[in-house]
Amino acid sequence: MEIDRWWFAALQDLGGCRDLLLSSKINLLLFCLPFGWASHLAHWPDTATFTLNLVTLIPLAWLLGLITEDLGLRLGPVAGGLLNATFGNCPELILSLIALMRDLHVIAISSLYGSILSNLLLVLGCWFFFGSIRLGKDQQLTYKIQLASTLTIVMLVATVVLAMTSFIKELYGDTFLIQDRLVFNYVTALLLIAMYGVFLVYSLWTHTSECAVEEDATPTLSIFSALAALMAITVLVTVSSEFLVGAIKGLVANTNLSQPLVGLILLPIASNAVDHMSAVILAARSKTDLALGCSLGSAVQVATLVVPILVLAGWAASKPVTVEVDVSLALYLTFAAILVCQLTHLGRSDWLQGLLLLGVYAQFIAFVALLPRSAFKLLS
């Protein structure tokens, strides 16, 4: 009887895995995985290795998100929220850590700044535009004002904290000792993590009704199978990221692409492709609160958790990295957060606001394309 029950559970998990793989056509991109690995092992051109492994990360991030949500349904809202904090932006964290270990500091930090801006401008802009267009004429997307307010305020505070490190470097860089600047960045990282911890307490314990979003899904995998799948996909993401980062120097040397352009634009667009599609799909299904959490929640998580983890990891590995960037980029980050805060404070948005956000992101792409390669002055 026990054996029959075990076989039944195993068959259920196999069916769940099949459903996850067939959940979206995006998973067809998994066919790029063996070619991406082969391109590294067979020493193909760095451009091919970079492209294949970059494309591979898209379906892996999609599956990682689905399995994390599935496991969260079984563990409950609190444990699920903590699980999302761990795996929600796992691809970005792994990629930036590998870049740091390979001494590609510009890629490490710019990919995270680019991810924040991509979520605030590109993902949110596409959601506003396509979501409201689908609703029809004179219709607007509506969502919880409390949820939008909480996410945007945390995002705005985090961006101001990050930007201040760049402003202080610009104003007092000549008199601020390098060691003291490093300590200041480490303190900033610890403060950001504390902010994220407070945000979790607020959203998961003290104000759950304000920050909760409705989910009508049912879990498809057992806890054991979901955990095993999470570990397996994390390994695949790590290997693909290793090969991708290893090809960046060759890519930059053989093309007109700069490291800031790769880090700020190419990597974030690929890594946020999942958030982009998820937000639009959820909006089409009238799950606007989930879509808002997908876009703004991801930006908050990168700014208050992933960025400080990168800084502290560099400290622990004796490879110091700071969040100091060019002042113009710090201003873009701050004003993007202010813009999103202003556009969402009424709890409704439309296609015009989406186009405005996309226009700002288009200008940002033009700015980065013309950005001098020496613009990122990171400590070493």
C-alpha positions in Angstrom: 0.0 0.0 0.0 2.8 2.4 0.9 4.6 1.5 -2.3 1.5 2.2 -4.4 1.1 5.6 -2.6 4.8 6.4 -3.4 4.3 5.5 -7.1 1.2 7.6 -7.3 3.0 10.6 -5.8 5.9 10.1 -8.2 3.5 10.0 -11.2 1.8 13.1 -10.0 5.2 14.9 -9.8 6.1 13.7 -13.3 2.8 15.1 -14.5 3.5 18.3 -12.7 6.9 18.6 -14.3 5.4 18.0 -17.7 2.8 20.7 -17.1 5.5 23.2 -16.1 7.5 22.4 -19.2 4.4 22.8 -21.4 3.2 25.9 -19.6 4.7 28.3 -22.1 6.3 28.3 -25.6 9.2 30.1 -24.0 10.4 26.8 -22.7 11.3 25.9 -26.3 14.4 28.1 -25.8 15.7 25.3 -23.5 17.0 23.7 -26.7 19.6 26.4 -26.7 21.1 25.1 -23.4 23.2 22.2 -24.9 24.4 24.4 -27.7 25.3 27.1 -25.2 27.4 24.7 -23.2 28.9 23.1 -26.3 29.9 26.6 -27.6 32.0 27.1 -24.5 33.5 23.7 -24.4 34.3 23.6 -28.1 35.7 27.2 -28.1 33.2 28.7 -30.5 33.3 32.5 -31.0 32.6 34.4 -27.8 29.6 36.2 -29.5 27.9 32.8 -30.1 28.7 31.6 -26.6 27.3 34.8 -25.0 24.1 34.8 -27.1 23.3 31.2 -26.7 23.7 31.2 -22.9 21.9 34.5 -22.6 18.9 33.1 -24.4 19.1 29.9 -22.2 18.7 32.0 -19.1 15.3 33.2 -20.1 13.4 29.8 -19.9 15.5 28.8 -16.8 14.3 32.0 -15.1 10.8 31.3 -16.1 10.8 27.8 -14.7 12.6 29.0 -11.5 9.8 31.5 -11.0 7.0 28.9 -11.6 8.5 26.4 -9.2 9.1 29.0 -6.6 5.4 30.1 -6.8 4.3 26.5 -6.8 6.3 25.7 -3.6 5.1 28.9 -2.0 1.5 27.7 -2.4 2.3 24.7 -0.3 4.4 26.5 2.3 1.9 29.4 2.9 2.2 33.1 2.5 5.0 33.8 5.1 7.3 30.9 4.1 6.4 31.5 0.4 7.4 35.1 0.7 10.7 34.2 2.3 11.3 31.6 -0.4 10.6 34.3 -3.1 13.2 36.5 -1.4 15.7 33.7 -1.8 15.0 32.6 -5.4 13.0 35.5 -6.8 16.0 37.1 -8.4 18.4 34.2 -8.3 19.6 34.5 -12.0 20.6 38.2 -11.5 22.4 37.4 -8.3 24.3 34.4 -9.7 25.3 36.3 -12.8 26.5 39.3 -10.9 28.5 37.2 -8.4 30.2 35.3 -11.2 31.1 38.6 -12.8 32.5 39.8 -9.6 34.6 36.7 -9.1 36.0 37.2 -12.6 36.9 40.8 -11.8 34.3 42.2 -14.1 33.1 44.8 -11.6 31.4 47.0 -14.3 29.2 44.0 -15.4 28.5 43.0 -11.8 27.1 46.2 -10.6 25.7 47.6 -13.9 23.6 44.5 -14.5 21.8 45.1 -11.2 21.3 48.8 -11.8 20.1 47.9 -15.3 17.7 45.3 -13.9 16.1 47.9 -11.6 15.6 50.4 -14.4 14.3 47.7 -16.7 11.7 46.7 -14.2 10.7 50.3 -13.4 10.5 51.6 -17.0 10.4 48.7 -19.5 8.4 46.0 -17.7 6.0 48.5 -16.1 5.7 50.5 -19.3 4.8 47.4 -21.4 2.3 46.3 -18.7 0.6 49.6 -18.6 0.5 49.9 -22.4 -0.5 46.4 -23.5 -2.7 45.7 -20.5 -4.8 48.8 -21.0 -5.0 48.4 -24.8 -6.4 45.0 -24.2 -9.1 46.4 -22.0 -10.4 48.6 -24.7 -11.2 52.3 -25.2 -11.5 54.5 -22.2 -10.5 51.7 -19.9 -7.8 51.8 -17.2 -5.8 49.2 -15.3 -6.7 49.3 -11.6 -4.8 47.9 -8.6 -4.6 48.3 -4.9 -3.4 51.8 -3.9 -1.9 50.4 -0.7 0.1 47.8 -2.5 1.4 50.3 -5.1 2.2 52.9 -2.3 4.1 50.4 -0.3 6.2 49.1 -3.2 7.0 52.5 -4.6 7.9 54.1 -1.3 10.4 51.3 -0.5 11.7 51.6 -4.1 12.1 55.3 -3.8 13.9 55.2 -0.5 16.2 52.4 -1.8 17.1 54.3 -4.9 17.9 57.5 -2.9 20.2 55.5 -0.6 22.0 54.0 -3.6 22.2 57.3 -5.4 23.6 59.1 -2.4 26.8 56.9 -2.5 27.5 58.2 -6.0 26.7 61.8 -5.1 29.0 61.6 -2.0 31.8 60.2 -4.2 31.4 63.0 -6.7 31.3 65.7 -4.0 33.9 64.4 -1.6 35.9 61.8 -3.6 39.1 63.7 -3.3 38.9 64.0 0.5 37.1 60.7 1.3 39.7 58.0 1.8 39.2 54.9 -0.3 39.0 52.7 2.8 36.4 55.0 4.3 34.4 54.9 1.1 34.4 51.1 1.2 33.2 51.1 4.8 30.5 53.6 3.8 29.3 51.3 1.0 29.3 48.3 3.4 27.2 50.2 5.9 24.9 51.2 3.0 24.6 47.5 2.0 23.7 46.5 5.6 21.1 49.3 5.8 19.5 48.1 2.5 19.2 44.5 3.8 17.6 45.8 7.0 15.1 47.8 4.9 14.2 44.6 3.0 13.8 42.8 6.3 11.5 45.5 7.6 9.6 45.4 4.3 9.1 41.6 4.6 7.8 42.0 8.2 5.4 44.7 7.0 4.1 42.8 4.0 4.0 39.3 5.5 3.1 39.9 9.1 1.8 43.3 10.2 0.0 44.5 7.1 -0.9 41.4 5.1 -4.3 42.7 4.0 -2.8 45.8 2.3 0.1 43.9 0.5 -1.7 40.6 -0.2 -2.5 39.6 -3.8 -5.1 37.1 -4.8 -3.9 33.8 -6.2 -6.3 31.0 -7.3 -3.6 28.5 -8.4 -3.1 25.1 -6.9 0.3 23.4 -6.4 1.3 20.8 -8.9 4.5 19.5 -7.3 5.3 17.9 -3.9 7.5 19.8 -1.6 10.4 17.4 -2.1 10.1 17.5 -5.9 9.8 21.3 -6.0 12.9 21.7 -3.8 14.9 19.2 -6.0 13.8 21.1 -9.1 14.8 24.4 -7.6 18.3 23.1 -6.9 18.7 21.5 -10.3 17.6 24.7 -12.2 19.9 26.8 -9.9 22.8 24.6 -11.0 21.8 25.0 -14.7 21.6 28.8 -14.2 25.0 28.9 -12.5 26.7 26.9 -15.3 25.1 29.0 -18.1 25.9 32.2 -16.3 29.6 31.1 -15.9 29.9 30.4 -19.6 28.1 33.7 -20.5 30.3 35.9 -18.2 33.4 34.1 -19.5 32.5 35.3 -23.0 31.9 38.9 -22.2 35.5 40.1 -22.6 35.8 38.5 -26.0 32.4 39.9 -27.0 33.4 43.5 -26.0 36.8 43.1 -27.7 35.3 41.8 -31.0 32.3 44.2 -31.2 31.4 47.8 -30.6 29.6 46.9 -27.4 30.9 48.3 -24.2 30.7 46.6 -20.8 28.2 49.2 -19.5 26.0 48.6 -22.5 26.1 44.8 -22.0 25.5 45.2 -18.3 22.9 47.9 -18.3 20.9 46.9 -21.4 21.5 43.4 -22.8 21.7 41.4 -19.6 18.7 43.1 -17.8 16.4 42.9 -20.9 17.1 39.1 -21.1 16.9 38.4 -17.4 13.7 40.5 -17.1 12.1 39.0 -20.1 10.2 36.6 -17.8 8.9 39.5 -15.6 8.0 41.4 -18.8 5.9 38.5 -20.1 4.4 37.6 -16.7 3.2 41.1 -16.1 1.6 41.4 -19.5 -0.1 38.0 -19.2 -1.3 38.7 -15.7 -2.7 42.0 -16.7 -4.5 40.3 -19.6 -6.1 38.0 -17.0 -7.1 41.0 -14.9 -4.7 40.0 -12.1 -3.3 43.5 -11.9 -2.1 43.2 -8.3 0.0 40.2 -9.2 1.4 42.1 -12.2 2.3 45.0 -10.1 4.1 42.8 -7.6 5.9 41.1 -10.5 7.4 44.3 -11.8 7.8 46.6 -8.9 8.4 43.8 -6.4 11.3 42.5 -8.5 12.8 46.0 -8.6 12.5 46.4 -4.9 14.1 43.0 -4.3 17.1 43.8 -6.5 17.7 47.2 -4.9 17.3 46.2 -1.3 18.6 42.6 -1.3 20.6 41.5 -4.4 22.7 44.7 -4.7 23.8 44.7 -1.0 24.5 40.9 -1.1 26.9 41.6 -4.1 28.7 44.3 -2.1 29.0 42.2 1.0 30.1 39.1 -1.0 32.9 41.3 -2.6 33.9 42.3 0.9 34.0 38.6 2.1 36.0 37.5 -1.0 38.5 40.4 -0.8 37.2 41.7 -4.1 35.7 45.0 -3.1 32.9 46.4 -5.2 30.8 49.5 -4.5 27.4 50.8 -5.6 29.1 54.0 -6.8 28.3 54.8 -10.4 28.3 57.8 -12.7 26.1 60.6 -11.3 24.0 60.7 -14.5 23.0 57.0 -14.0 22.3 57.7 -10.3 20.0 60.5 -11.4 18.2 58.2 -13.9 17.6 55.7 -11.2 16.3 58.2 -8.7 14.0 60.0 -11.2 12.7 56.7 -12.6 11.6 55.8 -9.1 10.0 59.2 -8.6 8.2 58.9 -11.9 6.8 55.5 -11.1 5.7 56.7 -7.7 3.8 59.6 -9.2 2.2 57.4 -12.0 0.9 54.7 -9.6 -0.2 56.7 -6.6 -3.9 56.8 -7.8 -4.1 53.0 -8.2 -4.9 53.2 -11.9 -2.9 53.5 -15.1 -3.4 53.5 -18.9 -1.6 53.2 -22.2 -0.4 56.8 -22.2 1.5 56.3 -19.0 3.0 53.1 -20.4 4.2 54.9 -23.5 5.8 57.6 -21.4 7.7 55.1 -19.4 8.8 53.3 -22.6 9.9 56.7 -24.0 12.1 57.3 -20.9 13.7 53.9 -21.3 14.3 54.4 -25.0 16.2 57.6 -24.0 18.1 55.6 -21.4 19.2 53.1 -24.0 20.5 56.0 -26.2 22.4 57.4 -23.2 24.1 54.1 -22.4 25.0 53.5 -26.1 26.9 56.8 -26.0 28.3 56.4 -22.5 32.1 56.5 -22.3 33.6 53.2 -21.3 35.3 54.9 -18.3 32.1 56.2 -16.9 31.9 53.5 -14.2 34.7 54.4 -11.7 34.5 51.4 -9.3 36.9 50.9 -6.4 39.4 48.1 -6.8 
